[in-house]
Amino acid sequence: MSVRAKFKLVGREEGREGFSLRFEPVVSGSPENDQFFKYTPWGVLRLGIISADAAREFTVGDDYYLDFTTAPHPS
């Protein structure tokens, strides 16, 4: 199974334990976004990141693909 979603980073907060990133699905702005919105109409994703270097890779206002693929079960 493989599903691709497209989310926009709408907020980033820094705290004692790292960074909290808030993503929301794209809803408009391009034909591609309109297509994604047909299949991902709502939701919120929160991602916690400890590393400041990793958190800097994400820019508020940018769009990101999120790919869901089935992971194998550990033996």
N, C-alpha and C positions, 0 to 999 in steps of 0.2 A: 504494500500500500504506500502511496505517496500523495501528499496533498500540499500545495503551496498556497500560503496566505501572504498578504501584503499589509504591513502595519506602519503607521507613522509614529515616531517618537514625539510625544506631546509634553513630556516633563522629565526632569532629572533632578533629584535631590541628593545632597550629600549629608551623611550622618556619621555618627561615631563608628558604626559597623560597616561603612562603605557607601555605596551609591544605590539608589533605587531609581530604576527607569520605568516610565509608564508609556505603554504603547496602545494605540487604538487603531482599528482597521481603517484603511483608506476608504473614502466614500465617493470621491469625485476628483476632478482636476485633469483627467486624461482619459482617453478611451480604455487604456489598460486598467486604470483605477475603477472606471465604471464596470468593467468586466469582473474584477475582483469583488466589487461590492455586491454583485448579484449572488455570489456564493458565500461571502463572509460579511453578512449585514450588520453584525454587532459583536461586541466583546471588548475585553480589556486584558492586557498582558502586563504583568509587573515582573521585572527582572532585577534581582539583586546582584550586584557586582562588588567584590572586595577590592580588586586591583584598580587604582586610579588610572594606570596606563590603559587598561582595557576599557574603562568607562569613557575615557577621552576619545575612543574610536566611534562613539555614538554622538550624533549631533541632533539636538532638538530641532524638529521641523523636517528632518529627512525621513524618507521612506525606506523600509527594510523588508526583504523577503523572509518569510519564516517557513521552512520546509519541515513537514512532518513525515517521517518514514518509520516503519515498524522496526524496532530494534530486536535483535535476537535475544532470546532468553539465555541467561548464564547456565552453563552445564552444571 
